[in-house]
């Protein structure tokens, strides 16, 4: 029924003020007309007036997905009301994402025209998060229980005896032959498999459950369709209850084989022991009064002993138990002796004949007591679980490695973000330098100082590129280039990083030693090796020697280094006079995450990264060390054939080159960048070159200007990629809708394949890296306009 539009607004406000959840009145166009205190607080405001004044368009400003507003309106206008409309929104003032549940209706006038919407808003974020957590928990439960032998189940038992299975593990198929979905669909299916003589046990269990939370355990028989009879062990407990019933979890295990063994043991104890022996477990039989303990041949062989090499006394194995495990082993025994544990179960280590430690799972049970209840005889088994324990240790090591990897990934992400900001700063510095050198003239005394500033800024940009490489934002660039200058450049930085008390000794050749390499990665190799060298000194002072030479490897030497082709190589060596390494450390030195440092002092990734880079360059790395004699790493890189390309001149010219005039003066160029200094600088450059320039500090501002000036011609839009709000690609997508055919170019400090693909899909004409100079940017813009 459509609400009466004549209801006084005072009654509406009075009702809203006391509602514990948000309530509102809004126009169909998306403006907020009224909001109660709960809704005002939910959106982060202190008053209704502040809230109403801030909301311009509910669809764009509130809903994370603006299409939810369209669906909301569609349902309202179709049905006149909406119930349980769940959406993800942003708190209007803070932007924090939350989940809400809306109930609303349409208010119409006498002519059936829509006046406004009225509704309530409830914050259900915790409920949604709980649902997501439940889904994740159920998935983890599925993965875990899939590894558990037998059936793991979660069942809701109503007080009238009815059952509803909430979870059934795949192990049900191994016992009953049907799948989890069959039991979920028909909860009575499992009961129909009960052996007729054991049906009364099910009725007893249901009666016990109906009386309240209870733990149940026991064994029963089932009859399969083919007539086969199985024994099943069941244990279950109540985890929660309500007025309708109880939620229980439990496990069913196929113990048919064990029951058969037990039946055999009742008739012949020797046969019982033999059966356990054949199952792979060693059998022990302990006379608690005399201390004598029968140890089967399997137990003795388990620890490397022959039959006559180990006495049948309990003290024999106890004396070989690891000292750290003795206390818990005795405590577990005592708990069983006193009846606090139904069975004895303990894991401990036993020293073998050859000195190795072997993990065993010991299980047993007291089968004889005196009149006072004191245990007389205990029988059980030993199971070798060494491989299982090693697998657990390996799993823990993998988890530790994963945490280290995630930490390194986070550091790389942080480094990439910092490098992006530095790129913007350096672009502004280099751009203003170029303009300043042009302004002062070629022969001005300041030219020399400005040239030095330019050299330093370009060097800083190269360091930023190294940071981007570390954060994996730069692709590998293999180029034929001289290795000696690369080493010299890295050593220049290394000297400033070495702690006090260290001396860097260099032995570099006069020849260039051309190699096919990625310059940044080769410098990273040298930096990592030098860092590893001074860290190996463990706080003492010493010498680090870096040498570079040409070597010729014959077939035998090349094979020893890792099946390299024989021929000419550049050998880069980093040596220290530290404590050196033993053979075990040398064997594992290049393993990822292996480190000899204290926990938390190193990741164990430095030398692994070096090894990976050298292999990617088709080279090899060798280690020479012994305890007390320091260590030397030799990196072999194949020498490149052919002439080297001419070396790039990284120093700026002695005089500022005049800015070239545009081919098409008067062209209109729009430049977008969130960095204010770059906006000012590029705008100045474009106007100086004769272009008409419009500059903006956000994509939103540029789009707003273009919408407001539809008749204003624009020849080119150049936009930065990484900006708050709309990115460069997103701006291009909007421009394709707003002005089809308008040419757009994107500038980014870290161009990669993904960005290029996304830009092409958005209709971008080109993606270019941050320019080292304003002249380069001007040339690029001029090329686009040509």
N, C-alpha and C positions, 0 to 999 in steps of 0.2 A: 504494500500500500504506500502511495507517495505521501511523504510527510506534508502537513499543512504549512504552507509558506507564511501563514499569518501568526505563527507562534512568536510571542514577544521575544526580542533579542535578549532582554534581561533574564528570562528563564533559561535561555541557551547558555548565557555566561555563567549563571549560578550553577548550572549542572556541570559545565566544564571545569569550574574552579575546584570542585571536590573530587573529580575523577583521578584515580591513582595512576592512570595511563594517559598517554597523549591523546588529545582530541583537537579537531580543527574544523574550519570551514574554508573552502577554497573555491576559486572561480574555475570554470572549465578551461580557461585559457592558461591556467597554471600559476596564478597569483594567490598568495595566502591571505585570506580575509580575517580569520580569527585563529588563535591558538591558545590552548590552556597552559597553565604553569608547567604541567608535566611535559608537554611537547616543547615548550620554550627551553626548559632545562635539557631535554634530550638533544636539542640542536646546539647547545652550548651558549645560549644567550641568557641574559638576566631579566629581560622584560619582554612582554608581548610586542610592545611598540618597536623595540630593537629588532625582534625576529621578523615582524611583518615588513619593516623597512628594508631588510636585507635580502629578502627572497624576491627574485625577479621572475624566475621560470623554474617551477618545481621539477619539470622533466629533466632539465639540463643540470640543475644545481643540487638536486637531492638524490635521484636514482643513479646508481653506478651504471646501469644500463638504461639510457633514456627511453628505450622502447617499452620498458615496463609501464611508463605513464600512458602510452598509447593503448596498451592492453587493458590497463586499469579503466581508462575512459570508455573503451569499447564495451567492457562488461557492465559498467554502470549504465550506459545509455541503452544497452540491450535489455538488462534485467531490472534496472532501477536500484540495484544494490550489489555489493561485493562482500563476500565473506571469506576470511582466511587468506587474504592476498599477501603472499610472502615475497619480499624483495630485499636485495642488498642496497643500502643507501649510504650516504655520507652525512655525518653530523654537519650541519650547514656551516657552522662557524669554524670548526676545527678540521674538517675533512676526514675525520676518523671513520673507517668503514664499520657498519654494524648491520645486523639483520633485523627486520621488523615484520609484524603481522598486522595488516590493515583490515578493518571492517568499515564500510561506507555505504551511503545511499544518496540518491539524487533528490534535491528539493526543487519543485516546479511551482510556477504561478498558476493562476486559474486557467490561463490559456495553454497550459501544458508546456510552457517554455522553461528551459532549465535556468534556475536562478543561481544555484551553487551546489557544491558537494559538501556533505558533512560526514565525518568519520572519526575513528579512533586508531591510534598507533601504539603498538606494544613492542618493546624491545625484547626480541627472542634470540639475541646473539648467543647467550649461554646454551640455549636449547639446540641451536644449529651446530655450535661447536661440539656439544655433547654427542649429537648424532654423527658428526664426522668422526669424532674419536671412537664412537662405537663401531663404525664401519671399519676403521683401521684396526681396532682391537679384534674384531671378528676375523679380519684377513690374517692377522698374526696368529690367531688361534687356529685357523685353518691350516696355515703353513706348519705350525708346530705339531698339531695333532696328526697331520699327514705322515709324520715321521714316527709316530708312536704305534707300536704293534697293537692290534686289537681295536676296539671301538671306544671312542670318546664321545660323550653325548651331553647335551643340555636339554632338560625336559621340564615342562610346567605340569605339575600334577594338581588337578582341581580337588577340592575337598570331597566331591562325589566320586572320585576315583578315575575320572577322565584324564587323558594325557594329551599333551601337545608338545612334540619335539621341536625345540628351537634350533638345535644344531646336532648334526650327526656326522662323524668323521668317515672318511673313505674306508677305514678298517672294517666297517660293518660287512663289506662284501666278502672279506676273507673268512668271516665266521658264518654268516647266514646265506651268502650267495646273492643277495639283492643289494641295490645301491642306496645311498643316503636319501635320495629323492623319494624312493618307495616308502621308507619309514616315515619321512616327513609328511607324505600324503596320507598314509594310513597308520596312525599311531598304535593301532591294535595288532598290526602285522607281527611284531616281535613276540607278542604274547601267545599267538597261535602256534608258534614253534616250540613252546614249552613241552617238555616230556610230561605225559599224563600224570606220572607219579610225583612230579614237582610243581604242579599247578597250584597246590595249596600254599607253597612258599610265596608265590606272587600275591595271593590274597593276604597273607600275613604282612607282607611288605606294605601293601596299600593301606592296611589298617594302621600300621605303625606310623606311616607318613601322615595319615589323616589326624592323628592325635597330636602332631606338632613336629617341629624340626628334629630330625633323627639321622644318625649315620648308619648306613646299612652295608653289610658285607656278607659274602657267602658264595656257595657254588650250587649250580643246578645244571640239569641236562636239557638239551634241545634235540628235536628230531627234524632233520632236513627232509625235503620232499622225496629224495631218493632212498629214505629209510636210514641214512647214516645218523648215528647218535654222537653228539659232542658234549663235552663238559665245558662249562663256562664259569669263570670266576667274575663276580660282580662286586664293585665297591662304589657307593654313592653317598652324597651328603647334601643337606639343604644349605643354600647360600642366601636365600631371601624368602619372605612370605608376605602375603597380603590377605585380605578377607576372602578372596576366592580360592586361594591355593598356595602351592609352594613351588619355588624354582630350585631345581636340583641339578647337580653335575655328577658325572660318574664315568666309570670305565668298565668295559667288558673285555676279558682276555680269554682266549681259547687255551684252556689248560687240559685239553684231552690227552696230550702226550704225558703230561705230568701225572694225571690220574691213572693212566695205564701203568706208569712206573710205580706209583704208590701201590697199586693192586699187586704188582709183582713183588714189591718189597714186603708186603704183608706175608707172603708165602715163603719168601726166601731172602734173607738180608744180604746174602752174598750177591744175589741177582740184582738187588737194589743198588748196591755199590757199583756193580759192573755197569748198570744202566747209566748212572751218573758219569762214570768214567767215559763211556762211549759218547756221551753228550758233549765231551770236551772239557768237563770240569774235573778238578782233582777232589777226591773225597777224603775227609778226615773224620775220625771217630774218637772222641776225647773222654777218657775216664777222669772225671773231675776230682775223685778222691785220691787216686794214685798218681795223677799227673801223666799217666801213659796216654799216648795219642797215636792211633793208627793213621799213618800217612800213605795214601795210595801211590802207586808208581807214577801216576800222572803228576801229582804234586812234586815229587822228587825230581822228575824230569823237567818240570816247569822251571825249577831253579838250577838245573844243570847237574844234579846229583844222580848217582846210581843207587840201586836199592840198598846196598850195604854201606853207603857213605853218610847216611843221615839217620840218626837214632829216632825211634818212635817215641819221642817225648815232646810234650807241649813246649817245654823250655827251649827246644832246639830252634823252632821257628821264631819264637818270641825274642830270642837273643839276636836273631838276624833281622828283626824289624827296625825300620828307620827310627832313630831316637825321637824325631819330631812327631811320629805317628803313634807312639806307644800309649801316651796318656788317653787319647781319644779312643783307641782300640779297647783299652781296659774299661773305660766309661761305658762304651756300647755293650760290652759283655755284661757288666754289672746291671745295666738297665734291663737286659733280658732276664738275667738271673732273678731279679726282684719282681719281675712281672710287669714292669713299666713299658716294655716293648714286646710285642707278640713274637717277634723273631729277632735274631741277632744279625746285624748287617753292618759291615765296616769296610772302608777302603783304606789300604795302607801299602807301604813299600817294603819289600823284602830284598835283602842283598843276595845275589846269586853267587854261585861258586866262582865265576870269573870276575866277581867284584862289581858287576852292573847292578843297578836297582831296578826291580820290576814291580809294577803296580798290580795288586790283586784285589778282587772283590770277594770278601769272605762272608758267607751266609750260613747260618746254622740255627738249630733249635734244640732246647733241652727236651729229651725224651724220657727222662727218668728222674724222680725226686724221692727223697726219703719222707718219713712220716711228718717231719717238721717243715716240709716244703723246700728243703735245701736241694739244689741241683746235684745229680749224681752222674749223669751221662749226657753228652751233647754231641750231635752229629751235624755235619755240614759240608760245604764245598768251598774250594778256592777257584776263582775264575781269573785268568790273565786279562787285565784291562789296560795294559801298557799302551797299546795303540790308541785306545779310546782316550786316555789321558793326554797322549801326545797330540791327538786331534783337537782336544779342548784347548791345550796350550797354543796350538797353531791358530785356532779361531780367535783367541784373545789377542794374539799378536796381530792378526789381520784387522781386528777392531781398532787396535792402537794405531796401526798404519793408516786406516781410514780416517781416524781423527786427525792425524798429522797431515794427511793429504788435504782434508777439508780446511785445516788451518792455513796451509800454504796457498790454497785456492783463494781464501779470504784475503790473505796478504796481497796476492796478485791483483785481486779486484781493487783493493785500496790503492795499490801502486798505480794501476791504470787510471783511476779517477784523479789522483794527484797529478799524474803526467798530463792529463787532459787540461787541467787548470793552468799548469805551467806552459803548455802550448799556447794558450790564449795570451798569457803575459808576454811570452817571447815574441809572438806575432806582433803585438802592439809595440814592443821595444824595437824590433827590426824595422817595422814599418815607419815609425817615427824617425828612426835613424836615417833611413833613406830620404825621407822628406827634408830632414834637417840638413843633411849633406848637400842636398840640392839648393836649399835656401841660402846657406852660407857661401856657396860658390866653390869652385874647384881649387882655388889657391888660398883659401882661408886657413889661418893657423890651426883652427879647431879640427881640420880634416883628419889629421893624424890621430888625435884622441878619439874622434868618432869612429875611425877605422878600427882602433883597438877594441872599442866597445862592441862593434859589430862582430869582430872575431870571437870575443868572449860569448856573445849571445848565440852565435852559430854553434860554438862548442857546447853551450848549455842545451841547445836543441838536440844535439847528438846524444847527450846524456839522457834526455827525455825519451829518445827513441830506444835507448837501452832499457829504460824502465818499462816502456810499452812492450818490449820483447819479453821481459821477465813476466809481465802479466798476460802473456800469450795473445796480445792484440796485434802483433806484427807477424807477418808470414816470413818464412826463411827466404833470403835472397842470396843465392849462390852466384858469386861473380869472380872472374879472374882478376886477382889483385895481389900486390906485394905484401908478404906477411910481415916483413921487418917493420914498416911504419905502423902497422896495427899493434904490434907488440910494444913499440915505443910509446904509442898513445895510451895504451892500457897501463903501462908502467908509470906514466906521468900521474895518472889518477891513483894508482896503488901507493905511491910514495906518500900521498896525503892521508891515506887510510891506515897505514901501518902504525901500531902502537909504539910508544917511546921505547928505546932500547934495542930496536931491530935495525939491521943494516941491509939494504937492498943492493945486491951485487949483480951487475948485468954484463953479459958477454954476447954482444950482437954483431953480426957480420955487416960488412959494407954493402953486400949484394942484397937485392930486393927479395929473392926467394919467392917467385910467383906461385900462388896456389889458387884453387877454385874453392872459395869459402864465403860464408856469411860473416861480414866484419864484426857485427855486434856479438854474434855467438862465439866467435874466436876470442874476442876480448873477455867474454864471460868465462870461457875456459881458463884463461890466464888468471883472472880475478879469483875464481873459485880455488884454483891450485895454490895461489899465494896465500889466500885466507886460511886454507887448510894447513899450510905450512906453519904460519905463525901461531895458529891455535894449538898445533901439536906441541909447541914449546912449553905449554902448561904454565904460562906466566913468567918464564925465564926469557932473558934476552938472547939474541942469536943472529945468524946470518941467513938470508934467503937469497939464493943464487938463481938467476934466470938466464938461460943460455939458448941461443938459436944457431943452428948450423945445418949445412947440407950433408946428407949421408946417402950412401948407395947400398941398398939391401940386396944381398944375393938371395937365391931361392930358399936356402935353409933358414936364414934370418927372417925372411918375410913369412915363412910358414910358421915359425915359432911365435911371431907376433899376432897371429890370427888369420893365417891363410891369405896374407896380402900378396898382390903381384910384386915380383921383384922389380927394382928400378930405383930412380932418384926420389928422395923424400926430404922434406924439411922436418928437422927434429927440434921441437920446443921442449926444453927441460926446466923443471922447477925443483930445486933441491933445498933441503934445510939441514941443520946440524942438531936436530932435536933428538928425542929418545929412541926413535926408530920403531919398528913393528916386528912382532913375532910372526911365525908362519900362519897361524890360525887367523890373525887379524888381516894379513895380506890376502888370504884366500877369500875373505868376505868383504874387502874394503869397498868394492864397487856395488854391493847389494843396496837396493833402495831401503832407506830407513835404518840401515846398520850404522851405529855410531859407538865410539868408545867414550864419548863424553857422558857426564852425569845426566840423569833424567831432567828434561827441560832445558838442557844447555845446547842441544843441537838436534836437527831433524834427521840427519843421516841421508840427506838428498843431494848435497853439494857434489860429491864425487860421482854419484849416480847420474846427475845431470851432465857432468863433464864426459863421462863414458858414452852417454847417449849422443851428445853433440859430435864427438870424435867419430863414432860409428857412422853417423849421418853424413859426415864428410869423407867417408870411405877410407878412414885412417885407423890407427890403433894406438893404444896407450899401454905403457909398461911401467911396472913399479920395481924399484931396487931398494931394498932396505934390510936391516937386521937390527936386533935390539942393541941400543947404545951407539949406533953408527948413523943415525939420521935416516932420511928417506929422499928418493929422487923419482919424480914422475917424468917419463919421456913420452911426448905426444908426437906421433909420426903422421904427417900429411903428405899425400902425393904431390910432387911439383907439377904445375900446370905447364903444358906445352904451348908454344905460340907467343906472340908479342903481347905485352901488357897494353891496355887502353891508356890513353894519355891521362895523367893524373888531374883530378878536378882541382881547380883553384878555389880553395875555401876562403881565402882572404879577399875582402872587398877591394875594388879598384882604388887607386890612389885618389882619384877625383870622382865626384858624384856624377853619374851619367844623367843626362837630361831626360826628363820624363817624356816619352813619346806622345805625340798628339794622337787623338783617336781618329780612326779612319772615318767614322760617321759621327761627327760632333752633334750634340743636341739629343742624342739617344737617351731614353729614360731608363735608368737602372735602379732597381730596388734592392737594398742590401739589408739582411736580417742577421743579428747576432745578439745573444744575451749579454755579451761583455761590452760594457759601455765604452771602454777605451777603443775597442776595435770598431765599433759603430762610428765613433767620431773620426777615427783615423781613415777608414775606408771612404767615408763620405767626403772627407777633405781631398783624398786622392782622386776620386771620381770627378769631383767638381773642378779640381785643378787640371784634369785632362780634358775638360770641356764637356763632360757628360752632365745630364740632369740627374741628380741623385736624390732618392728618398730613402732614409735609413730608419730602421725600427729595432727595438730591443726585445721583441718577441714576435713569434709567428701570429699570435692572436691580434696584436696591434696592426700588423701589416695587412692581414685579411680584413680587419674592420675598415682600414683606410681604403682598400680596394673596393669594398662593397659600397662605401660612401662616395666614391668617385668613379662610377662606371664608365664615364666618357673620357677619363684620363688615360691616354695610351701608355703602355709599358712595354719595353722591348726585351728586358731580361730581369729575372729575379735570381739573386745569389743569396743563399741562406746557409747558416751554420747548421750542423746536424744535431749536436747534443745541446739541447736547451730545455730549461724548465717549461712545463706545459707542452705545447706542440713541438715535436722534433722536426728536423728538416724534411724527412720523408712524409710526415703527416701534413706539413704545410703544402708540399707538392701535390698530395692527393686532393686537398681542399681547393688548390688553384686549378687543378684539372676540371673540377666541377664548376668553379666560379668563372674562369676564363680559359676555355679550351684553346689549346694551341700556344699559350704563353710559355716561353722557354724558361726552364728552371735549372739552375746548377747548385749542387750541394758541396760545401766545404767541410772537411772533417779532419781531426787530428789523428785518427786511426782508421784508415780505410781498410775494409776487409771484404771478402767475397759476399758475405751475407748482406752488408750494407749496399754493395753494388747491385745485387739481385733485387733487393727491396726498392731501391731507387729506380731501377729500370721498370719495375712493375708499376711504379707511381708516375711514370712518364718523364722522369728526370733526364735532361739531355747529357749531363756529365757529372761525375763525382771526382773531386780533386782534393788532394791533401792540403794541409795548412802550408801556405807559401813561406819560404824563407825571407822574402823581400816583397815590398809593395810593388816593385817593378814586375815581379813574376805574377802577382795577382792582376795587375793592370794588363799585362800581356794576355793572360787567360781570358779576362773579360772582353778585351778587344777581339780575341779569336772567336769567342762566341758570337759577338755582334757582327763579325764578318760573314 
